[in-house]
Amino acid sequence: MIDLHSSVEIYDHLMNGRIINKRRLGSHGDFESNPMFEEIIKNLELYKNQYDMCGFSLVANTEFIYIVKGNAYDIGKTEIAMKAYCLLLIIGKYVTSHNYKIDKLSSASGGLMLSDIDKIGLLPDTVEILQRAGMNEDLFKSIKSTLIERQIMFENPITQHFVLSDSGMAFYEELTADFITD
């Protein structure tokens, strides 16, 4: 049975371009289960039907949920997705060039500090990539509007570090999947 209060909250969340992750960053600074994700998974077919009737496709996997207009399941081709990919590549390049593992970004106790983001923003490659991707604002503003507001990245309320959500980490997992050998 659908929880109507949760359904309204979920609708608002998804229609504003946000992703619903399996886990969220709680006020105590650690990851916790996301009740919106659990609500959808318990009633997945009903929610899929609801969004189908509104002209959207609800895309759910084991780690996160989002909607796309129509039946276009390839989120990778939207303008906002391309901006998110660019930002995640810039962040990944910075992390790996400083001899950190990408996992630093997904740990509630890890993440990037604002000073890291400032350093990334000063790199010549970053400026050029942002301009070519149509993100002519500073790096932090782009990260905030594209990654944080869409729940691809969270700000830890305790440390003020920026940590990737499940959907943000999925980008790196997909990118590195072809390079992992048994």
N, C-alpha and C positions, 0 to 999 in steps of 0.2 A: 504494500500500500504506500503510495506516494505521500510524503509529508508536505502539505501545501505551503507551509512557511518556508521550508527549505527549498521548495521548487521555485518560489519567487526569488529567493536569494541567488539560487543557481542561475536562473534566467537573467537576472541583472548582471551577474558576474560574466557569463558567457557572451551576452549581447554587447558588453563593453569591451570585447576583444581579449578578455583574460582567459588564461588556461586554468583548469582545475587540476591541481597536482594531487597525487596520492598522499603526500605529506606536505605539511606547511610548517613554517617556522613559528613556534609559539612565543608568547610574551616572555617566557623564561629563557629564551635563546637556544632552545633545542628543537629538533624536529619532532613532530607529533602527527598522528593520523588526522586527515582532513575529513570532517563530517560530510561536506558537500560531495566529495569523491565517493564516499561510502554510500550515500543516499542514491547517487546515480547508478552505481554498480549493482545495488540491490534491486533496482527497478529499471535496468538498462533498456529493455525493449519498450517500456512505456515512455521513457525519455527520448529514445530515438524516434518514436512515432510522433511525439509532441513537436520536435524540431523539424521533422520531415513535413508536417502539416503547415509549418511556418516558412518553408522554403529553404531550410538549412539541413546540413548533415551533421549529426553528432558523431564525432570520431573519438573512440575510446580505446585505450590500450591498458596494459597493466600498471602504468605509472602516471598517466595524465589523460585529460579529456579536453577537447576543444570543439568548436563548431566552425564550419565553412559554409559559405553561401552556395546553395544548389547541391549538386552531386559531385562537386570537384574535390575529390579526396586528396589531391596533391597540394597540400598546404605550402610546399616548397616554392611555388611559383608566385605567391602573392608578394606585393611590394614590402609589406611589413615583415614577412618571413625573411626576405632577402636582407633587409636591414638588420634583423636579429642575427642572421648568419654572419654578416660582416662584423658585427660587434663581438660575437662569440669567437670568431677567428682572430680578431685583434687581441682579445683578452687571452686566448689560448697561446698565441705567439709570445706574448709578454711573459706569461707564467712559465712556459717551457724554456724560453731563452734565459730565464733566471734560475734554471735548474730545479724547478718545482715540478711535482706531478700534477696533472689536471685534477686529481682527487682533492688537492688543496682547496679547490673551488666549491666542492660539494660537502665539505665537513662544516657542521654548525660552528665549530670552534676555529675554522680556517677562514677562507674567503679573501677578498681584496680589501685593503684599506683605501680610504679616499685618496691618500697620498699616492698609492699605486695607480689609481685611475688618473690622477693628475700627471704622473710620469708617462703613462701610456699616451695621454692626450698630447704630449709634447713631441712625441716621436714623429719624424717626417713622414713615414709610411702611413701612420694613423691619420694625419691631416689629409693626405691625398685620398685615402680610402673613404673617409667620411665625406669629402667633397664629391667624389665620383658616385657615392651611394645616395647623394641628395640629402645628407645630414650635415648641413652647414653650421649647426650649432656646436657648442663644445661637447666633448666626449661624455662628460657626466650627464648632461641634459639628454643626450641621445640614449645613454644607458638607462636613465630613469624612465623616459617615455616609451622606450621600446622593450626593455627587458624587465625592469622592476614593476612598472604599472601593469604589465601583462602576465606577471607571475612566472617569468622565466628565471628571474633572479629575485632574491629576497634581501632585505637589509636586516641584519641581526640586531634586535632591539637592545641587547646587552653590550655587544662589542662595537656596534655600528660598522661592522665589516659586511661586505656584499658577497652573498653565498648563492650558488646556483640551486635552483629547484630541480625536481625530478625531470621536468621537461628540458631544462637547460643542460643537464648532464646527458640526456638522451642524444643531444646533438653531437657531443664528443664521442659517445659510445658508438653511434652510427658512423662517424668519421673514421674511427680507429678499428672498426670491426674487420675490415679487409686486411689489416696489418697484423692481426693476432694469429699466431701459428700454434698448432697443437704440439 
